[in-house]
Amino acid sequence: MKEPAQPLIEIRDLHHTYQGDGGAPVDALRGVELTVRDGEFMAIVGANGSGKTTLARHFNALLLPTRGHVRVAGLDTRHREAWSAVRSQVAMVFQRPEDQIVATTVEDDAAFGPENLGLPTAEIQRRAEWALRTVDMWEHRDRPPHLLSVGQQQRVAIAGALAMRPRCLVLDEATAMLDPAGRRQMQDLLCKLHDEGMTVVLITHWMNEATLAQRVVALREGRVAFDGAPEPFFSDLQTLDALRLEPPPFSLLASKLAQHHPGFPGGVLTLDGLMDAIARLVPEPLEQPQTAAPRPVPTDVRGPSLVVTRDLHHTYLADTPLAANALNGVSMEAHTGGVVSLVGSTGSGKSTMLQHIAGLLEPRSGQVTVLGHDLHRDRGADRRSLRGRIGILFQRPEEQLFETYLGDDVAFGPRQLGLDRETVRERVRWAMHIMGLPFQAYKDRFTQSLSGGERRKAALAGVLALRPEVLLLDEPTAGLDPQSRRDLLGVLHHLNGAEGMTLILATHNMDDVAVLAERVYVLEEGRVVMQGPTREVFTHASRLQALGLDVPPAVKVMTALQERGMCTATDVLTIDEAAAAILRCIPAPQSSPMTEQTRHEEA
C-alpha cells in the first residue's frame, strides 16, 4: 500500500459557532487543526456532541468557518465559486439518509449525482447500476425510497455518493442502521476503495470500524484530543474513558487478561491477534480443556403472556406492482416481565412487527393479541387505552419530539390519558429523572436546542411517562456513543428489573441482545427461522452468520478457542464472561502468588 500523498483537505484554526436560543452562541468547533492526505483512510471518533458532524460538513463546504479556514485541493471553501469543485471531489453520506434522498425511485436517486455532472446517459446508467449492486440494492431499483427500511435507505444514500466517483468519501455514521452483513460489506468496500486510491473519512461510534483506518482522530468538546495510529489509542484505557469511548472488544478482553498475565499485549485489535497472544500462553492444545459448569438456561416465562402473534402476515402496497411481503406467518410470544429481542437482516420485518404490536399497522391476516385484546378481530378494543399501556420508541426517536419545551413534550402523552395535573407532573419528573434529565434543569429547555443524545433521552422519557406495561424499542442504541449506550442499557435493565416492564427490542446490535434479552426470535424475509433462549441461539454462530447476522465478540472468541482446542466453554455471551472462562483454561503465571480460587474469584 502506497504512502499517503499530498494534503487533500487542510484545516487551520477552525472555529464554528451555532446561534443558540436567545442569542446564546454554541461553540461546536474550537480551533481544530487537521490535515487529510490524498489516499488516506481516517476514522473520526468522539462522544455525541463532540463536533464530529460539524467538522465533516466543513470538508465539502456545507458549513463555512466562523473563524479559520478550510482548503480542499487548494480551494478555499469560503469562496462560493469553489463550492462546485469542492463538492465534486468530496462526497458525503449523512447520518440521516432521508436528508439526501431526492428521487422517487431507488435507481433515479443513484443516478441523480452523475446526471448533475452532465455525464452521458450510458455512463449515468452504468454508474447507478454499479453503485446499487455494490450496496446490494439493485433488486429494489424500482421501489420508492420512502417505503424502504431505514437500513435500506442508508444503502441507497451510500450508493448515491459512490455513483459520483468522488476523490474523497466522508461517511457520518452512515453504517449505523445497517445489519451486520451490510456493515461487513461496507467495511470491505471502504477498504477496497481505499486500496484503489480513494480517500476515506469514516465517522463512527463502532470502535471495531475505527480499527480499519490508518489513523484515528478523536474529538472532545470541539477540539482534537488525539491524532495518531489506532493501536496506541485503543491501548490507552484512561484516555478512552475520558473521551466517553471504549476499546474494541478484542482489545478490551486482552486488557482484562493482561491484569492476570503481565506482558500479555494490551493493544490487540483483531481476533487473530488475540488468538495468537493466547496461544503463546498455551503453546500446546490442552488434552482435557477445562470448561465452565453448565449455566441454567434462563426462562423468560415470568408471568402470563402479554404479547402473542400467530401466523401474522403483512404486505406493503398490497395489490399493486410494488407489493412487498414484510411478514409471512410470524408467531412469537412475550411474557410479563420478560425481555425479548427480534433480530434479522435489514428488511426482515422487525420494525413491521413492532408496529403491529403497537397497533399502528393492521395485519393482512393472522392474530395480534396484546394485553388480552386481539387487535385485528376485537374492533371493540379501546385502542386509545391500549396505546397508553404500550410504549414504542422508533428508530429515530428524536423525531418524536414536537413540543417547544421539553417538559411539555414529556407531559404530552400523560395529558392525552386525561390524568390530573399533579399525576402528570409526577410522571414527568419520574421519567426525566430515569433518563438523566433533571426536571428543574431541563423542563424549560427548548427541545430543538438539545444535543442528539439529549433528544434521544427526551423521546424515551416521553414514552416512559405513559408508564407502559410493554415497551417496544427499535434500534434503541444506534448512533449513541459507547458511554451513552451503556447508560441506556442500564436504564433498560432498571425498567425491566425494578419496574417490571416487559421489553421487546428490535436490533442489529448483538451486544445489546447478549446483555439484555432472555429470548431471541430470528427473522428472515418475514419469517421466524430461529428462536430460543439467548445463550442457546448464539451457540449457532455459523447459522446466524449465514443469515447475514453476527454473534457477540465473546462468542467469536470462545468459538475460535474451541476450534484450536484451547477452551471448550460455549455458553459465554459477554467479554467479562469470556475473560473468566479463558482464565480457567490457561495456566496461571508461575510468578503469581494468587491461588487458583482467588484468581477465579477476581475473574
KOLLUM-617798 format. One record per residue (C-alpha): x, y, z. Coordinates in steps of 0.2 Angstrom, whole numbers, plus 5000, padded with zeros to 4 digits. Layout:
% residues N
      X      Y      Z
      X      Y      Z
...
This chain:
% residues 603
      X      Y      Z
   5000   5000   5000
   5007   5017   4995
   5010   5030   5007
   4998   5045   5008
   5002   5059   4996
   4999   5077   4996
   4986   5086   5008
   4969   5085   5001
   4960   5094   5015
   4969   5107   5026
   4960   5114   5041
   4968   5128   5051
   4962   5135   5067
   4944   5131   5063
   4930   5138   5074
   4912   5135   5071
   4898   5144   5082
   4880   5140   5080
   4867   5153   5086
   4859   5146   5101
   4842   5150   5109
   4840   5168   5114
   4856   5173   5105
   4867   5162   5116
   4881   5155   5105
   4886   5137   5104
   4904   5134   5100
   4904   5117   5091
   4922   5118   5085
   4936   5127   5094
   4952   5129   5085
   4953   5112   5075
   4970   5109   5066
   4969   5094   5054
   4976   5088   5038
   4968   5074   5027
   4980   5067   5015
   4976   5061   4997
   4973   5042   4998
   4972   5041   5017
   4959   5031   5027
   4955   5041   5043
   4942   5037   5057
   4935   5051   5067
   4928   5046   5084
   4921   5055   5099
   4906   5057   5111
   4889   5063   5105
   4891   5082   5104
   4910   5082   5102
   4909   5091   5085
   4911   5076   5073
   4897   5080   5061
   4901   5099   5061
   4919   5096   5056
   4913   5084   5042
   4902   5097   5035
   4916   5108   5033
   4925   5096   5022
   4914   5099   5007
   4908   5117   5011
   4891   5113   5018
   4897   5123   5033
   4908   5138   5032
   4921   5143   5046
   4916   5156   5059
   4935   5158   5060
   4950   5150   5052
   4950   5141   5035
   4947   5125   5026
   4955   5121   5009
   4951   5106   4998
   4963   5103   4985
   4970   5120   4987
   4952   5128   4986
   4946   5139   5000
   4929   5134   5005
   4924   5152   5010
   4924   5156   4991
   4907   5152   4983
   4914   5150   4966
   4924   5135   4973
   4910   5125   4980
   4905   5116   4965
   4923   5109   4963
   4925   5105   4981
   4909   5095   4982
   4913   5085   4966
   4929   5079   4975
   4922   5076   4992
   4905   5067   4993
   4897   5065   5010
   4884   5052   5017
   4874   5059   5031
   4868   5051   5047
   4850   5053   5041
   4849   5045   5024
   4832   5054   5020
   4841   5070   5021
   4850   5066   5004
   4837   5055   4995
   4828   5066   4982
   4821   5055   4969
   4805   5045   4968
   4814   5028   4964
   4830   5020   4970
   4838   5019   4953
   4834   5038   4949
   4841   5043   4966
   4858   5034   4962
   4858   5042   4945
   4855   5060   4952
   4873   5065   4956
   4880   5059   4939
   4866   5067   4930
   4871   5084   4938
   4889   5081   4932
   4882   5081   4914
   4888   5064   4910
   4882   5054   4895
   4866   5043   4898
   4875   5027   4896
   4888   5032   4909
   4875   5038   4921
   4866   5021   4920
   4882   5011   4922
   4887   5021   4937
   4870   5019   4945
   4869   5001   4942
   4887   4998   4949
   4883   5008   4965
   4867   5000   4968
   4874   4982   4965
   4889   4987   4977
   4877   4990   4991
   4865   4976   4987
   4851   4987   4982
   4849   4984   4963
   4834   4972   4965
   4825   4986   4974
   4829   4999   4960
   4811   5002   4955
   4805   5005   4973
   4801   5022   4981
   4814   5026   4994
   4802   5031   5007
   4795   5014   5008
   4812   5006   5012
   4818   5002   5029
   4830   5014   5037
   4844   5002   5034
   4840   5001   5016
   4838   5019   5014
   4856   5021   5021
   4862   5009   5007
   4853   5020   4994
   4862   5036   5001
   4879   5027   5001
   4875   5022   4983
   4871   5039   4978
   4888   5046   4984
   4898   5031   4976
   4890   5035   4959
   4898   5052   4960
   4915   5043   4960
   4922   5056   4972
   4941   5058   4976
   4936   5058   4995
   4921   5049   5003
   4915   5055   5020
   4903   5044   5030
   4895   5052   5045
   4888   5037   5055
   4882   5030   5038
   4883   5012   5044
   4873   5015   5060
   4857   5007   5054
   4865   4993   5043
   4863   4975   5048
   4879   4965   5052
   4881   4958   5034
   4878   4975   5027
   4891   4983   5039
   4904   4970   5034
   4900   4973   5016
   4903   4991   5018
   4919   4989   5028
   4926   4978   5014
   4920   4991   5001
   4928   5005   5011
   4945   4995   5012
   4943   4991   4993
   4940   5009   4988
   4955   5015   4999
   4966   5002   4991
   4961   5009   4974
   4966   5026   4980
   4951   5034   4987
   4952   5045   5002
   4940   5038   5015
   4935   5048   5031
   4924   5037   5042
   4915   5045   5057
   4909   5031   5068
   4904   5026   5086
   4909   5007   5082
   4926   5006   5088
   4929   4990   5078
   4926   5000   5062
   4939   5013   5068
   4952   5000   5069
   4951   4998   5050
   4958   5015   5047
   4977   5020   5046
   4974   5035   5058
   4962   5039   5071
   4957   5057   5076
   4947   5059   5092
   4937   5075   5096
   4932   5081   5113
   4922   5097   5115
   4926   5104   5098
   4945   5101   5099
   4956   5087   5093
   4961   5076   5108
   4970   5063   5099
   4978   5061   5082
   4988   5045   5078
   4988   5027   5074
   4974   5015   5081
   4985   5004   5091
   4991   5016   5104
   4975   5025   5105
   4964   5009   5109
   4978   5003   5122
   4976   5019   5132
   4960   5014   5143
   4962   5030   5153
   4961   5042   5138
   4946   5032   5131
   4936   5033   5147
   4939   5052   5147
   4933   5053   5130
   4917   5043   5134
   4923   5029   5122
   4928   5011   5124
   4941   5000   5117
   4936   4987   5103
   4930   4971   5111
   4946   4961   5107
   4957   4974   5114
   4946   4975   5130
   4947   4957   5133
   4966   4957   5130
   4967   4971   5144
   4957   4960   5156
   4969   4945   5153
   4984   4957   5155
   4978   4960   5173
   4982   4942   5177
   4996   4939   5165
   5009   4953   5165
   5016   4955   5147
   5000   4950   5138
   4999   4963   5124
   4985   4976   5128
   4984   4983   5111
   4977   4968   5102
   4964   4974   5089
   4959   4958   5079
   4953   4941   5083
   4968   4933   5075
   4980   4944   5085
   4971   4939   5101
   4971   4921   5097
   4990   4921   5094
   4993   4930   5110
   4983   4917   5120
   4992   4903   5110
   5008   4909   5117
   5001   4906   5135
   4996   4889   5129
   5008   4883   5117
   5000   4865   5115
   4982   4861   5115
   4975   4856   5132
   4972   4837   5132
   4957   4840   5143
   4952   4858   5140
   4943   4865   5155
   4925   4871   5154
   4914   4881   5165
   4900   4872   5173
   4884   4872   5163
   4873   4888   5167
   4855   4885   5170
   4845   4891   5155
   4836   4907   5159
   4817   4907   5157
   4808   4921   5150
   4791   4914   5157
   4789   4925   5172
   4771   4928   5171
   4756   4927   5158
   4759   4931   5140
   4757   4950   5137
   4760   4949   5118
   4756   4935   5106
   4756   4935   5087
   4750   4920   5077
   4753   4917   5059
   4755   4936   5056
   4755   4942   5038
   4758   4960   5031
   4760   4966   5014
   4765   4984   5009
   4757   4991   4994
   4746   4976   4993
   4738   4973   4976
   4750   4984   4967
   4765   4980   4956
   4776   4986   4970
   4768   4974   4983
   4781   4969   4996
   4778   4955   5009
   4785   4961   5025
   4778   4947   5037
   4775   4929   5031
   4767   4920   5046
   4776   4926   5061
   4772   4919   5078
   4780   4925   5094
   4777   4927   5112
   4782   4939   5126
   4778   4936   5144
   4776   4948   5159
   4792   4955   5165
   4802   4947   5150
   4815   4954   5138
   4813   4948   5120
   4824   4953   5105
   4819   4952   5087
   4835   4951   5076
   4837   4949   5057
   4845   4957   5042
   4838   4974   5035
   4821   4972   5028
   4817   4956   5038
   4802   4963   5046
   4807   4968   5063
   4801   4986   5063
   4784   4980   5055
   4782   4968   5069
   4784   4981   5082
   4772   4992   5073
   4759   4978   5073
   4761   4975   5092
   4759   4994   5095
   4743   4994   5085
   4750   5006   5072
   4748   4993   5057
   4733   4981   5053
   4739   4964   5048
   4734   4956   5032
   4729   4940   5041
   4734   4932   5057
   4732   4937   5075
   4740   4950   5087
   4735   4949   5105
   4741   4962   5116
   4736   4963   5135
   4722   4952   5132
   4715   4961   5116
   4715   4954   5099
   4720   4970   5089
   4714   4963   5072
   4697   4955   5077
   4692   4964   5093
   4686   4980   5085
   4678   4985   5101
   4695   4986   5110
   4699   5003   5117
   4714   5007   5106
   4717   5023   5115
   4718   5015   5132
   4729   5001   5125
   4741   5013   5117
   4743   5021   5134
   4749   5004   5140
   4761   5000   5126
   4775   5012   5123
   4786   5012   5107
   4802   5021   5103
   4806   5022   5085
   4822   5020   5075
   4824   5039   5075
   4817   5044   5092
   4822   5062   5091
   4808   5064   5078
   4795   5060   5091
   4799   5077   5099
   4787   5091   5093
   4783   5102   5108
   4793   5119   5111
   4798   5115   5129
   4805   5098   5135
   4793   5097   5150
   4778   5099   5139
   4784   5086   5127
   4787   5073   5140
   4770   5078   5148
   4760   5076   5131
   4756   5058   5132
   4750   5058   5150
   4739   5073   5146
   4731   5063   5132
   4726   5050   5145
   4716   5063   5155
   4726   5062   5170
   4725   5076   5183
   4739   5089   5183
   4748   5083   5199
   4749   5065   5192
   4755   5071   5175
   4769   5082   5184
   4774   5067   5195
   4776   5056   5180
   4786   5069   5170
   4798   5071   5185
   4800   5052   5186
   4803   5049   5168
   4815   5063   5166
   4824   5058   5182
   4826   5040   5175
   4833   5047   5159
   4846   5058   5167
   4837   5074   5163
   4834   5083   5180
   4817   5091   5180
   4821   5108   5186
   4836   5110   5174
   4828   5103   5158
   4809   5106   5159
   4810   5123   5151
   4824   5119   5138
   4819   5121   5120
   4818   5104   5113
   4827   5109   5097
   4842   5116   5107
   4846   5098   5114
   4860   5088   5109
   4857   5072   5099
   4860   5061   5114
   4848   5073   5125
   4835   5072   5111
   4835   5053   5112
   4834   5053   5131
   4819   5066   5130
   4810   5055   5117
   4811   5040   5128
   4806   5050   5144
   4790   5055   5134
   4786   5036   5131
   4790   5031   5149
   4779   5045   5156
   4765   5034   5150
   4770   5021   5162
   4768   5007   5149
   4767   4989   5153
   4776   4984   5137
   4790   4995   5130
   4794   4992   5111
   4812   4998   5106
   4818   4999   5088
   4837   5000   5087
   4837   5009   5103
   4856   5012   5104
   4860   5016   5086
   4870   5032   5084
   4875   5033   5103
   4892   5035   5109
   4899   5020   5119
   4895   5028   5136
   4878   5034   5131
   4874   5016   5125
   4880   5009   5142
   4869   5022   5151
   4854   5017   5141
   4857   4999   5144
   4857   5002   5162
   4841   5012   5161
   4833   4997   5152
   4839   4985   5165
   4831   4996   5178
   4815   4997   5169
   4814   4978   5167
   4820   4973   5184
   4815   4986   5196
   4799   4992   5187
   4794   4976   5180
   4792   4982   5162
   4791   4970   5148
   4803   4974   5134
   4803   4969   5116
   4818   4976   5106
   4822   4975   5088
   4841   4977   5085
   4856   4973   5074
   4867   4975   5089
   4871   4958   5095
   4880   4965   5111
   4864   4973   5116
   4855   4957   5114
   4868   4947   5124
   4866   4960   5138
   4848   4962   5139
   4837   4948   5131
   4832   4932   5138
   4824   4925   5122
   4828   4929   5104
   4817   4927   5088
   4827   4927   5072
   4818   4934   5057
   4822   4931   5038
   4811   4938   5024
   4797   4940   5036
   4798   4923   5044
   4804   4916   5061
   4819   4905   5056
   4826   4903   5074
   4820   4906   5091
   4825   4901   5109
   4835   4907   5125
   4848   4919   5120
   4863   4908   5125
   4856   4894   5115
   4853   4904   5100
   4871   4911   5100
   4878   4894   5100
   4873   4893   5082
   4886   4906   5076
   4888   4899   5058
   4870   4898   5055
   4867   4916   5061
   4881   4922   5050
   4874   4913   5035
   4858   4923   5039
   4868   4939   5037
   4869   4942   5056
   4883   4941   5069
   4887   4935   5086
   4894   4944   5101
   4913   4946   5101
   4914   4935   5116
   4906   4921   5107
   4918   4923   5092
   4932   4922   5104
   4926   4906   5113
   4922   4898   5096
   4939   4901   5089
   4947   4894   5105
   4937   4879   5104
   4942   4876   5086
   4960   4877   5092
   4957   4865   5106
   4961   4878   5120
   4945   4880   5128
   4928   4872   5126
   4916   4884   5136
   4902   4888   5123
   4889   4897   5134
   4898   4913   5135
   4890   4930   5130
   4900   4944   5137
   4918   4950   5137
   4918   4948   5156
   4912   4930   5155
   4925   4926   5141
   4939   4933   5152
   4934   4922   5166
   4932   4906   5155
   4949   4909   5147
   4957   4911   5164
   4950   4894   5169
   4958   4887   5153
   4976   4894   5153
   4989   4891   5166
   4992   4904   5179
   5008   4913   5178
   5022   4905   5189
   5026   4921   5197
   5009   4925   5203
   5005   4922   5221
   4987   4920   5218
   4979   4904   5222
   4968   4896   5209
   4952   4900   5219
   4957   4918   5221
   4961   4920   5203
   4944   4913   5199
   4935   4925   5211
   4944   4940   5204
   4939   4935   5186
